[in-house]
Amino acid sequence: MEKDDDPKNRRGVIALPEFAVEMLRRRKVALAARRLASPPDPNAKVLDLVFPSTVWALRDPRNVGHEWQRVRDALGIPEDVTAHSFRGAVATILDDAGLPARVTADVLMHVDPAMTQRHYTARGRARRAAAEALDRAVSGQF
């Protein structure tokens, strides 16, 4: 047996914003109604999932991609926006809020905050801030 030490596969706990908690509560109610309307096969192993397949099992990753494509198209979201794009958006929001890189890394489940900074935060914005700081220094507007 091979041990998987990849940090991407470790479990962790994060604090959810209230809007996400509320969404999950609504989802739980919707799933209960769906289960009453379309009960799972009594012989099937039913998993307690937030987003189960139509037969109450794990979703096939390829189907998730197709579903995202349909939703994206229906909402007019550009083709290059992927599920991974949301990680970048979260990192940007937390960075713009002035949170430490360690906090953002923890939310994204990165072991090393430097990785978070290299790949997600302050792309391009830091250069503008540096130019503005130099401009203020040269013009005497500290």
SERO-4910 file (N, C-alpha, C, O; in steps of 0.05 Angstrom, whole numbers):
BEGIN
 pado doro    nc1    nc2    nc3   cac1   cac2   cac3    cc1    cc2    cc3    oc1    oc2    oc3
  Met    A     17    -24      0      0      0      0     18     25      0     38     26     14
  Glu    A     10     44    -16     25     69    -18     11     91     -1    -13     94     -3
  Lys    A     27    105     15     16    126     32     15    152     16     35    159      2
  Asp    A     -7    166     18    -10    191      3     -5    214     22    -22    220     39
  Asp    A     18    227     20     24    250     38     20    277     24     28    298     35
  Asp    A      7    277      1      2    302    -13    -15    320      4    -37    312     11
  Pro    A     -6    345     10    -22    363     26    -49    369     14    -68    376     29
  Lys    A    -52    367    -12    -78    372    -25    -99    352    -16   -123    358    -17
  Asn    A    -91    329     -6   -110    309      2   -114    307     32   -128    289     41
  Arg    A   -103    325     47   -107    324     76   -134    336     83   -145    353     69
  Arg    A   -144    327    106   -169    338    116   -164    362    134   -142    364    146
  Gly    A   -183    379    135   -180    402    152   -207    415    158   -227    407    147
  Val    A   -206    434    176   -231    448    183   -227    477    178   -206    489    185
  Ile    A   -246    490    165   -245    519    161   -271    531    171   -292    517    172
  Ala    A   -270    556    177   -294    570    185   -308    579    160   -296    591    142
  Leu    A   -334    574    159   -350    582    135   -363    609    140   -372    614    163
  Pro    A   -364    626    120   -379    651    123   -409    644    126   -418    623    117
  Glu    A   -424    662    138   -452    657    144   -468    651    118   -486    634    119
  Phe    A   -462    664     96   -477    659     71   -474    630     62   -492    618     52
  Ala    A   -450    618     67   -445    590     60   -460    571     79   -471    551     70
  Val    A   -460    578    104   -475    562    124   -505    562    117   -518    541    117
  Glu    A   -515    585    110   -544    587    103   -550    572     77   -570    558     75
  Met    A   -532    573     58   -535    558     33   -536    528     39   -552    513     28
  Leu    A   -519    518     57   -518    490     64   -544    482     79   -553    459     75
  Arg    A   -554    499     95   -579    494    109   -602    490     89   -618    472     90
  Arg    A   -603    509     69   -624    507     49   -620    481     32   -640    468     24
  Arg    A   -595    474     27   -590    450     11   -599    425     26   -610    407     14
  Lys    A   -595    425     52   -604    402     68   -634    398     67   -644    376     65
  Val    A   -649    421     68   -678    420     66   -686    410     38   -704    393     36
  Ala    A   -673    420     18   -679    412    -10   -674    382    -14   -689    368    -27
  Leu    A   -652    372     -3   -645    344     -5   -665    326      9   -672    304      0
  Ala    A   -675    335     32   -695    320     47   -721    318     30   -733    297     29
  Ala    A   -728    340     18   -752    340      0   -748    321    -24   -766    306    -31
  Arg    A   -724    323    -35   -718    305    -58   -719    276    -50   -728    259    -65
  Arg    A   -709    270    -26   -708    242    -17   -737    231    -13   -742    208    -19
  Leu    A   -755    249     -4   -783    240     -1   -796    236    -28   -811    217    -32
  Ala    A   -790    254    -47   -802    252    -74   -790    230    -90   -804    217   -107
  Ser    A   -765    225    -86   -751    204   -102   -732    188    -84   -708    193    -84
  Pro    A   -743    170    -69   -727    155    -49   -705    139    -63   -709    129    -85
  Pro    A   -683    136    -50   -661    120    -61   -669     90    -60   -686     82    -45
  Asp    A   -655     75    -77   -659     46    -77   -653     35    -49   -631     40    -39
  Pro    A   -671     20    -37   -666     10    -10   -642     -9     -8   -631    -13     14
  Asn    A   -634    -21    -30   -611    -39    -31   -584    -24    -36   -563    -36    -33
  Ala    A   -586      1    -43   -562     16    -50   -549     28    -25   -563     34     -5
  Lys    A   -523     31    -26   -509     45     -4   -512     75     -9   -500     86    -27
  Val    A   -528     88      8   -533    116      5   -514    132     22   -512    127     47
  Leu    A   -499    150     10   -480    167     25   -494    193     33   -511    204     18
  Asp    A   -486    204     55   -496    230     65   -479    252     52   -460    262     64
  Leu    A   -487    260     28   -471    280     13   -486    305      9   -511    306      9
  Val    A   -472    327      6   -485    353      1   -494    354    -28   -516    365    -34
  Phe    A   -479    343    -46   -486    344    -75   -484    315    -86   -466    309   -101
  Pro    A   -504    298    -79   -503    270    -89   -511    269   -119   -522    288   -130
  Ser    A   -504    246   -130   -513    241   -158   -543    236   -158   -556    236   -136
  Thr    A   -555    231   -181   -583    225   -183   -591    199   -169   -614    195   -162
  Val    A   -571    182   -164   -577    156   -150   -566    157   -122   -561    136   -110
  Trp    A   -562    181   -111   -553    185    -84   -525    175    -78   -520    167    -55
  Ala    A   -508    174    -97   -480    165    -94   -461    188   -101   -470    210   -106
  Leu    A   -435    182   -100   -416    202   -109   -420    209   -138   -427    192   -154
  Arg    A   -415    234   -145   -417    243   -173   -392    235   -188   -370    235   -176
  Asp    A   -395    229   -213   -372    224   -230   -360    251   -236   -374    269   -245
  Pro    A   -334    255   -233   -321    281   -238   -326    292   -266   -328    316   -269
  Arg    A   -329    274   -285   -334    284   -313   -362    296   -314   -366    316   -328
  Asn    A   -381    284   -300   -408    296   -300   -409    323   -286   -424    341   -294
  Val    A   -393    326   -265   -392    352   -251   -382    373   -271   -393    395   -271
  Gly    A   -362    367   -287   -352    385   -307   -373    393   -327   -375    416   -334
  His    A   -388    374   -336   -410    379   -355   -432    396   -343   -442    414   -355
  Glu    A   -438    391   -318   -459    407   -304   -449    435   -301   -465    454   -305
  Trp    A   -424    439   -293   -413    466   -290   -414    480   -317   -421    504   -318
  Gln    A   -408    467   -339   -409    479   -365   -438    488   -371   -441    511   -381
  Arg    A   -458    472   -365   -486    480   -370   -493    505   -353   -506    523   -363
  Val    A   -486    504   -328   -492    527   -310   -478    552   -320   -490    574   -322
  Arg    A   -452    549   -326   -436    572   -335   -448    584   -360   -450    608   -363
  Asp    A   -456    567   -379   -468    577   -404   -495    591   -399   -500    612   -410
  Ala    A   -511    579   -381   -537    591   -375   -535    618   -362   -551    636   -366
  Leu    A   -513    622   -346   -509    647   -332   -492    667   -348   -488    690   -339
  Gly    A   -482    658   -371   -465    676   -387   -437    680   -376   -425    701   -381
  Ile    A   -428    661   -360   -401    663   -348   -381    654   -369   -385    634   -383
  Pro    A   -359    669   -372   -339    662   -393   -329    634   -390   -328    623   -369
  Glu    A   -322    623   -413   -313    595   -415   -288    589   -398   -284    567   -389
  Asp    A   -271    610   -395   -246    605   -380   -249    605   -350   -230    601   -335
  Val    A   -273    610   -340   -278    609   -311   -283    580   -303   -303    568   -312
  Thr    A   -266    570   -286   -268    542   -277   -273    542   -247   -273    562   -234
  Ala    A   -277    518   -237   -281    515   -208   -256    526   -194   -257    537   -172
  His    A   -233    522   -206   -208    532   -194   -207    562   -193   -193    574   -176
  Ser    A   -221    576   -211   -222    605   -211   -233    615   -184   -225    637   -175
  Phe    A   -251    600   -172   -262    609   -146   -241    610   -124   -243    627   -106
  Arg    A   -222    592   -125   -200    593   -105   -185    619   -108   -178    632    -88
  Gly    A   -179    626   -133   -165    652   -137   -182    675   -128   -171    694   -117
  Ala    A   -208    674   -132   -225    696   -123   -225    698    -93   -223    720    -82
  Val    A   -226    676    -79   -225    675    -50   -198    687    -40   -197    704    -22
  Ala    A   -176    678    -52   -150    689    -45   -148    719    -49   -137    733    -32
  Thr    A   -159    729    -71   -159    757    -77   -175    773    -56   -166    794    -47
  Ile    A   -199    763    -50   -216    776    -31   -202    778     -3   -203    799     10
  Leu    A   -191    756      5   -177    756     32   -153    773     32   -147    787     51
  Asp    A   -138    773      9   -114    790      7   -122    820      7   -110    836     21
  Asp    A   -143    827     -8   -153    854     -9   -163    864     18   -162    887     25
  Ala    A   -173    845     35   -182    851     62   -159    855     81   -163    862    104
  Gly    A   -135    850     72   -111    855     89   -105    832    108    -90    835    127
  Leu    A   -117    809    103   -112    786    121    -84    775    115    -74    776     93
  Pro    A    -71    764    136    -44    753    132    -44    730    113    -64    715    110
  Ala    A    -22    726    100    -19    704     81    -24    677     94    -34    659     81
  Arg    A    -17    674    119    -21    649    134    -51    643    135    -59    619    132
  Val    A    -68    663    140    -97    658    141   -107    649    114   -122    630    112
  Thr    A    -99    663     93   -108    656     66    -98    628     59   -113    612     47
  Ala    A    -73    622     66    -63    595     60    -79    574     75    -84    552     64
  Asp    A    -86    579    100   -103    560    115   -130    556    102   -139    533    100
  Val    A   -142    577     93   -169    575     80   -166    558     54   -184    542     49
  Leu    A   -145    562     39   -140    547     15   -128    520     19   -123    505      1
  Met    A   -122    513     45   -110    488     53    -82    485     41    -73    463     34
  His    A    -67    507     40    -39    506     32    -22    503     57    -27    516     77
  Val    A     -1    486     56     17    483     78     35    507     81     40    516    103
  Asp    A     44    518     58     63    540     58     50    566     48     41    567     25
  Pro    A     49    587     65     38    612     55     52    624     31     40    638     15
  Ala    A     78    617     28     93    627      5     81    617    -21     81    631    -41
  Met    A     71    593    -20     58    582    -44     33    598    -51     28    603    -74
  Thr    A     18    604    -31     -6    620    -34      1    647    -46    -12    657    -65
  Gln    A     22    660    -36     30    686    -46     40    684    -74     35    702    -91
  Arg    A     55    663    -80     66    660   -108     44    657   -128     46    668   -150
  His    A     23    642   -121      3    634   -142    -23    649   -141    -38    649   -160
  Tyr    A    -29    662   -119    -55    674   -117    -57    703   -109    -75    717   -119
  Thr    A    -39    714    -93    -45    740    -82    -29    762    -95     -6    758   -104
  Ala    A    -41    785    -95    -29    811   -103    -16    811   -131      3    826   -135
  Arg    A    -26    795   -149    -15    796   -176    -21    822   -189    -44    829   -194
  Gly    A      0    837   -195     -4    863   -209    -10    886   -190     -2    909   -196
  Arg    A    -25    881   -169    -33    903   -151     -9    913   -135     -7    937   -130
  Ala    A      9    895   -128     33    903   -113     50    922   -129     61    941   -118
  Arg    A     52    918   -155     68    935   -172     56    963   -172     71    983   -171
  Arg    A     30    965   -174     16    991   -174     21   1006   -148     26   1030   -147
  Ala    A     18    991   -126     23   1002    -99     51   1012    -96     56   1033    -85
  Ala    A     70    997   -107     98   1005   -106    103   1031   -123    117   1049   -114
  Ala    A     91   1032   -146     94   1056   -163     82   1080   -149     93   1102   -150
  Glu    A     59   1077   -136     46   1099   -122     63   1108    -98     65   1132    -93
  Ala    A     75   1089    -84     92   1096    -61    117   1112    -71    125   1131    -58
  Leu    A    129   1103    -93    152   1118   -104    143   1145   -114    158   1165   -110
  Asp    A    120   1147   -126    110   1173   -135    107   1192   -111    114   1215   -113
  Arg    A     95   1182    -90     91   1199    -66    118   1208    -54    122   1231    -46
  Ala    A    137   1189    -54    164   1195    -42    178   1217    -59    189   1235    -47
  Val    A    177   1214    -85    191   1233   -102    177   1261   -102    190   1281   -103
  Ser    A    151   1260   -100    136   1286   -100    135   1298    -72    124   1320    -69
  Gly    A    145   1284    -52    146   1295    -25    119   1292    -10    115   1306     10
  Gln    A    101   1275    -19     75   1272     -7     75   1246     10     61   1227      4
  Phe    A     89   1247     32     90   1223     49     65   1220     65     62   1202     80
***
